[in-house]
Amino acid sequence: MNVIRTLKGHYGWITCLAFSPDGSQLAVASEHGQLRVWDLDAEEEALPRLLPGHIGVVYSVAFNNDGSVLASAGADQTIRLWDLSTPDSNHELTGHTGAVLSVAFHRDTDLRYCENTVIAILTLGARRPWLLQPRGSADRFRADYGGKAVDLSPAGGDLLVLGGRAQTNWLHAVPKVTSGARDKGRISAQWRWTSKTGMPERETNSRAPRRYSRR
């Protein structure tokens, strides 16, 4: 194993670092609030971009899906979003009452792909209702089933495996249960794999991620 490059310039301990998704950039932060972004495609002598703003330790950094935005979190109780395409552009998120120790982007753009996709749900603990009914034909479906949706009602140890179209063509509901039933806990773990092939689901544009409301 060989060292391919050495990056110098920070004062004090380096507290966190992250590569952009395409590997062309490296964000590095230190205990003194220094935040630098290195262009790994540039000449070795090229200086990094400095992103001033945090006071104190920067604990975590993360790139968004396409590497255009960097998020940083630190001891000053703030999260900062840096638009890497614009010099000195950052947006401060406040409200935390203590040091912010971690930050991450939800990589939900994968949810756009439904073809050649598998969703697995493992349930542990008490049995709970879990209702399904298809979109667009809900009224006919309810009539066929006596006014009810299908209740899969998984119990502890049950594994449900669904195709990717289940997230777009079917409505899901987990009804509230009585206080007595709530005393018996349950945990559900979901795993989703997609080949990222086929036509993506479209919203405002073909690159927009799928998002789901709380309803």
C-alpha positions in Angstrom: 0.0 0.0 0.0 1.4 3.4 -1.1 0.7 6.9 -0.1 -0.7 8.6 -3.3 -0.9 12.2 -1.9 -0.3 14.2 1.3 -2.6 17.1 2.0 -1.2 19.7 4.5 -2.3 22.9 6.1 -4.6 22.2 9.0 -3.7 23.3 12.5 -4.5 20.9 15.3 -6.4 17.6 15.1 -8.4 16.6 12.0 -11.8 15.7 13.3 -13.7 14.5 10.2 -13.5 14.1 6.5 -15.6 13.0 3.6 -15.2 12.3 -0.1 -17.7 13.6 -2.6 -19.8 10.9 -4.4 -17.6 11.0 -7.5 -14.4 11.1 -5.6 -13.2 14.4 -7.0 -13.4 16.4 -3.8 -12.4 15.8 -0.2 -13.8 17.9 2.7 -11.6 18.0 5.8 -12.4 19.7 9.1 -10.4 20.3 12.3 -10.7 21.0 16.0 -10.2 24.7 15.5 -13.2 25.2 13.1 -11.2 25.1 9.9 -13.1 23.5 7.0 -11.3 22.9 3.7 -12.4 21.3 0.4 -9.6 19.9 -1.7 -10.0 19.4 -5.5 -8.4 16.0 -6.0 -8.4 16.5 -9.8 -6.3 19.6 -9.5 -2.5 19.8 -9.5 -0.9 18.7 -6.2 0.3 22.2 -5.5 -3.3 23.7 -5.7 -4.6 25.2 -2.6 -7.9 24.0 -1.1 -11.0 26.1 -0.8 -11.4 27.5 2.7 -14.9 27.6 4.2 -14.9 29.9 7.3 -17.8 30.2 9.7 -17.8 27.6 12.4 -16.5 28.5 15.9 -14.8 25.6 17.6 -14.7 22.0 16.7 -16.3 20.8 13.4 -17.5 17.3 14.2 -19.1 16.1 10.9 -19.2 16.9 7.2 -21.2 15.3 4.4 -21.8 15.9 0.7 -25.2 15.7 -1.0 -26.0 13.2 -3.8 -24.2 15.1 -6.6 -21.5 16.7 -4.6 -22.7 20.3 -5.2 -23.6 21.0 -1.5 -21.5 20.3 1.6 -23.1 20.1 5.1 -21.0 20.7 8.2 -21.9 20.5 11.9 -20.0 21.6 15.0 -19.6 22.6 18.6 -21.1 26.0 17.9 -24.6 24.3 17.8 -25.0 25.0 14.1 -25.3 23.2 10.8 -24.0 25.0 7.7 -24.9 24.2 4.1 -22.2 25.3 1.6 -23.1 25.7 -2.1 -19.8 24.7 -3.6 -20.6 26.2 -7.0 -20.7 29.7 -5.5 -17.9 31.4 -3.6 -18.6 32.2 0.0 -22.1 30.9 -0.1 -23.5 29.2 3.0 -26.7 28.8 4.9 -26.8 28.5 8.7 -29.3 26.2 10.4 -29.8 26.9 14.1 -32.0 25.6 16.9 -29.8 22.9 18.5 -29.1 23.5 22.2 -25.9 21.6 22.2 -23.0 20.6 20.0 -24.1 19.0 16.7 -22.2 15.8 16.5 -23.3 14.3 13.1 -24.9 15.4 9.9 -26.0 13.4 6.8 -28.1 13.8 3.6 -30.9 11.4 3.0 -30.0 9.6 -0.3 -33.6 9.2 -1.3 -33.0 9.7 -5.0 -32.7 5.8 -5.2 -36.5 5.8 -4.4 -37.1 7.0 -8.0 -36.3 3.5 -9.3 -39.1 0.9 -9.0 -38.2 -1.6 -11.7 -36.0 -4.6 -10.7 -36.3 -3.5 -7.0 -36.9 -5.5 -3.9 -38.2 -4.2 -0.5 -37.8 -6.5 2.5 -39.5 -5.7 5.9 -38.7 -7.7 9.0 -40.9 -7.4 12.1 -39.9 -8.3 15.6 -42.3 -8.3 18.6 -46.1 -8.0 18.8 -48.4 -8.4 15.9 -49.7 -5.2 14.4 -52.2 -4.3 11.6 -50.5 -3.3 8.3 -53.0 -2.4 5.5 -52.6 -2.4 1.7 -54.8 -1.3 -1.1 -54.0 -0.3 -4.7 -54.0 3.3 -5.9 -56.5 4.3 -8.5 -58.8 1.4 -7.9 -59.4 1.8 -4.2 -63.2 1.9 -4.4 -63.5 -1.3 -6.4 -60.9 -2.9 -4.2 -62.8 -2.1 -1.0 -66.0 -3.5 -2.5 -64.3 -6.7 -3.5 -63.1 -7.2 0.0 -66.2 -6.2 1.8 -65.2 -2.6 2.4 -61.8 -3.4 3.8 -58.2 -3.3 2.7 -56.0 -6.3 2.9 -54.4 -6.6 6.4 -51.1 -8.4 6.2 -50.9 -8.2 10.1 -47.2 -9.3 10.4 -46.2 -11.0 13.7 -42.8 -11.3 15.3 -40.3 -12.9 13.0 -42.3 -12.4 9.8 -40.5 -11.2 6.7 -42.4 -9.4 4.0 -40.9 -9.1 0.6 -42.4 -6.6 -1.9 -41.6 -5.5 -5.4 -40.6 -1.9 -6.1 -44.0 -1.0 -7.5 -45.5 -1.5 -4.0 -44.2 2.0 -3.1 -46.0 3.7 -6.0 -49.0 1.6 -7.0 -50.2 0.7 -3.5 -51.4 2.7 -0.4 -50.0 1.6 2.9 -51.4 2.3 6.4 -50.4 1.3 9.9 -53.5 2.2 12.1 -53.2 3.3 15.7 -53.7 0.5 18.2 -55.3 0.5 21.7 -53.3 1.5 24.7 -53.1 -2.2 25.8 -51.6 -3.2 22.5 -49.1 -0.4 22.7 -47.7 -2.0 25.8 -46.4 -4.9 23.7 -43.6 -3.4 21.7 -42.7 -4.1 18.0 -39.7 -3.1 15.9 -39.7 -3.1 12.1 -36.6 -3.0 10.0 -36.8 -2.2 6.2 -34.1 -3.0 3.6 -34.4 -1.8 0.0 -32.3 -2.9 -3.0 -32.6 -1.4 -6.5 -30.7 -2.1 -9.7 -31.3 1.6 -10.7 -32.5 0.4 -14.1 -35.7 1.2 -16.0 -37.5 4.4 -16.3 -37.3 6.6 -13.1 -40.6 7.8 -11.5 -41.2 11.4 -12.5 -42.2 14.3 -10.4 -41.3 17.9 -11.2 -38.5 16.6 -13.3 -36.8 13.3 -14.1 -34.1 13.8 -11.5 -36.5 14.7 -8.6 -36.4 12.2 -5.8 -39.5 10.4 -4.5 -40.8 11.9 -1.3 -43.7 10.7 0.9 -45.9 12.7 3.2 -46.9 11.6 6.7 -50.4 10.8 5.6 
